[in-house]
């Protein structure tokens, strides 16, 4: 089930934005995804991340799946999510 994502206007110091954009690029994320990643991590560390929050998509571009392997695509996504969770936990 896809939930409509909230949109907000965020005003940042240009230097802070540039630093976030560089960091996001280093981690193969968009600046928006990097901000969400950092907010989720801060909420989790503070014990304020609500139960039932959907997981973020793994960083980087999704793999291209040949059409004949489309029925196996869900298994690959689950494996990628598990790999991503393991690297984020370190």
C-alpha angles and dihedrals in degrees: 000000000000117000119204108253121234118246122213136175110236121191114204136176105258091236091054091048091051091050091049091048092052091047091048091050091051089054095043093247134122116251089250092052091047091054091049091047091052093046091050091049091049091049091049094049090049091049091243102111105116120235114256097034109154116247120252118249111259115267121264130035119318113254117258110246120207110238093244089057095048092110089058093049094094091056091052092050091051090050091049091050091051090050091048092050091052093052093046091051092059 
